[in-house]
């Protein structure tokens, strides 16, 4: 197999922007190792991922011993494990044989390696010094590593969700505008046809049909051509994509010369509050270094490589944890400003109704429904979103009837008021109902059968 060009392989496999530790200390070694490993067909990205895991577990075993020489060798093995972890992705991009399962395997093995190395490094130091701070440091390392990657995945998911919603609302608005234009074009076509019929009738009488028909066609273009011209709608373009493709150009310049229609900027507030961020970002991206200087990669490298090499594991862990926490807070703050930009863009595309943040009146249960003012009628859109429950679903849907005492009425003939104490007329404070009383007379007369019993 012919020798691969290191520069060509680096241009093809290296990311456009990456962590500064990867750019400066990993890519120069990983690219040259990749040129050698790519010659062998049995070397696949998944096998390199497995090799990275085993080398990382070997470094964890040396960390557990805890002596000076074991820590130095363990730090070197951990760096080699990270180089192999970068080679698997580069090899997949070089040969085009990457897979979804390989990406998942790489992510899971990274978390396993960090977990075992953290427990082994801190546990080995605890066994030698019996200081409980090392156990607490192990928990901090594992927690921050998990928090960093879970937070990154969730923020990425929410960003994609915001972009999808903007694209959907923009497409719906353009479809409504196209439908309105099509309807206007249809009305114009009908008016045009009616005018043509009148012109043809008049031209048939005057003998000038051909000339005036040609003039009318020039004055009123065909509706199909107007619809074809109106159908070419530009797609939505996001400023972060333009900045990623053109890292050395200002955002305002890209927005003016994009030539692609609408440009949505979800980081406008952050750049407005921190104008120096753009200059720093451009300076770093010239060397392929991303502005996120303390990420999960640097956090791991400082704890598992720098700390064991200089012999200051606790101090290195504490400083790395503080720096990672600060950068995570900055990322959360930037994401919060991005959500505000998203709300502004959505309000411009599809203004929210005035009833947002309110609860429909018919959703309240109990007798207090009757206390709602009559003017507070639920809007139509809220009624559609929250339909009124059926009576059998909500027993309190109808207010309970209020009992009211009936006025005293004179007894009708054949009725009498009966109480446990006997028949008497009710007093003013009593509200009893008349009960019909049937007068029964006792008649002593034997039965016809002659059994002697009286009836």
C-alpha positions, 0 to 999 in steps of 0.5 A, spaced: 500 500 500 502 506 498 504 511 503 499 516 505 500 523 506 500 526 513 497 533 511 492 530 506 490 525 512 490 531 517 485 535 513 480 530 512 480 527 518 481 532 523 475 536 526 475 544 524 475 546 531 477 541 537 479 542 544 486 545 545 489 539 548 487 535 542 489 540 537 496 541 540 498 534 544 494 529 540 492 530 533 500 530 531 501 524 534 494 521 532 495 523 525 501 519 524 499 513 527 493 513 523 497 513 517 500 507 519 494 503 522 490 505 516 494 500 512 491 494 515 484 491 513 483 488 520 484 494 524 477 497 524 474 503 528 470 498 533 477 494 534 481 501 536 475 503 541 476 496 544 483 497 545 482 504 547 478 501 553 483 496 555 489 501 555 485 505 559 483 500 564 491 498 564 492 505 567 487 504 572 490 498 575 497 502 575 493 508 579 490 503 584 498 501 586 499 509 588 506 509 588 510 514 584 512 510 578 506 507 577 502 514 577 507 516 571 506 510 567 499 510 568 498 517 566 502 515 560 497 509 558 491 514 559 494 519 554 495 513 549 488 511 551 486 518 549 490 518 543 487 511 541 480 514 542 481 519 537 484 515 532 477 510 532 473 516 529 479 519 524 479 512 522 472 512 520 472 518 517 478 516 513 475 509 510 468 511 511 466 505 515 463 508 521 457 506 524 451 508 529 453 503 534 461 505 533 459 512 536 455 509 541 460 504 543 465 510 543 461 514 548 460 508 553 467 506 553 469 513 555 464 514 561 467 507 563 474 509 563 473 515 566 469 511 572 474 506 573 480 511 573 477 516 578 476 510 583 482 507 582 486 514 582 483 516 588 482 509 591 489 508 591 491 515 594 486 513 600 489 506 601 496 510 602 494 516 606 487 514 609 485 521 607 477 521 606 478 527 601 480 523 596 474 519 596 470 525 596 474 527 590 472 521 586 465 522 587 466 530 584 470 527 578 465 522 576 459 527 578 462 533 574 464 528 568 457 525 567 454 532 568 458 535 563 456 530 558 449 530 559 448 537 559 452 538 553 447 532 550 441 536 552 443 543 550 444 540 543 438 537 543 434 543 545 438 547 540 436 542 534 429 543 537 429 550 537 431 550 529 426 545 527 421 549 530 423 555 527 424 552 520 417 549 521 413 556 523 417 559 517 415 554 512 408 554 514 408 562 514 411 561 507 406 556 505 400 561 507 403 566 503 404 562 497 396 560 498 394 567 498 398 569 492 395 563 489 388 565 490 390 573 488 393 570 482 387 566 481 382 572 482 387 576 477 386 570 472 379 570 472 379 578 471 384 577 466 379 572 462 373 576 463 377 582 460 379 578 454 372 576 453 370 583 453 375 585 449 374 579 444 367 581 443 369 588 442 374 587 437 370 582 433 365 588 432 371 593 430 375 588 427 381 589 431 382 583 435 389 581 433 392 588 435 389 589 442 389 582 444 397 582 443 397 589 447 393 586 453 397 580 454 403 584 454 400 589 460 397 583 464 403 577 464 400 570 465 398 568 472 402 561 471 409 565 470 407 570 476 406 563 480 413 560 478 416 567 480 413 567 487 414 560 488 422 561 489 422 562 496 429 562 500 430 557 505 432 559 513 439 560 514 442 560 521 448 565 523 451 559 527 452 555 521 455 561 517 460 562 522 462 555 523 463 555 515 466 562 515 470 563 522 474 569 520 468 573 518 464 578 522 456 576 523 454 583 520 458 582 514 455 575 513 448 577 514 449 582 509 452 578 504 449 571 505 444 572 499 440 566 502 434 570 504 432 570 512 438 569 517 436 567 524 441 569 529 440 565 536 446 568 539 445 575 538 444 577 545 450 574 547 455 577 542 451 584 544 453 583 551 460 580 550 463 584 543 470 581 545 468 574 544 467 574 537 475 577 536 477 571 541 473 566 538 476 568 531 483 568 534 482 561 536 479 558 530 485 560 526 488 554 530 482 550 530 481 551 537 474 552 540 473 557 545 470 552 550 477 552 553 476 548 559 471 542 557 470 535 559 477 533 555 481 538 559 478 536 565 480 529 564 487 530 562 489 535 568 486 530 573 489 523 570 495 526 567 497 532 569 496 531 577 499 524 577 505 527 573 506 533 578 504 529 584 499 534 586 492 530 585 488 533 590 490 540 588 489 539 581 482 536 581 480 542 585 482 547 580 480 543 574 473 542 578 472 549 579 474 551 572 470 546 569 464 549 573 465 556 571 465 554 564 459 550 565 455 556 568 458 560 562 455 555 557 448 555 561 448 563 561 449 563 553 444 558 552 439 562 556 440 568 552 439 563 546 432 561 548 431 569 549 433 570 542 429 564 540 422 567 543 424 573 540 424 570 533 418 566 534 414 572 536 416 575 530 414 569 525 408 567 529 405 572 535 403 568 541 396 570 543 394 574 549 391 568 553 398 565 554 400 564 561 392 564 563 388 558 565 381 557 562 375 558 567 372 552 565 378 548 568 376 550 575 372 545 579 367 546 585 362 551 587 366 557 586 365 557 578 359 561 579 363 566 582 367 567 575 364 574 572 360 573 566 365 577 562 370 572 563 369 568 557 374 563 555 377 565 548 376 560 542 383 558 542 383 556 549 376 552 548 379 548 543 386 546 547 382 545 553 375 542 552 370 543 557 369 536 561 363 532 560 358 532 567 360 525 568 367 526 568 367 532 573 361 532 578 363 539 580 361 541 573 354 544 574 353 548 581 349 544 586 342 547 587 341 552 593 336 549 598 330 554 599 325 554 604 318 554 601 313 559 604 307 556 608 301 554 605 294 553 607 292 545 607 288 543 601 281 539 603 283 532 604 290 533 607 292 534 614 299 536 617 302 530 621 307 530 626 310 524 631 306 528 636 299 528 632 296 533 627 297 540 628 298 546 624 305 548 623 308 554 626 311 560 622 318 557 623 317 550 620 317 548 613 313 542 612 310 539 606 303 537 607 302 529 607 295 526 604 291 523 610 286 517 608 280 516 613 279 509 615 273 507 618 272 500 622 266 496 620 265 490 624 262 485 619 263 478 619 267 475 612 262 471 608 266 465 609 263 465 616 270 463 619 268 468 625 273 473 624 271 481 623 274 485 618 
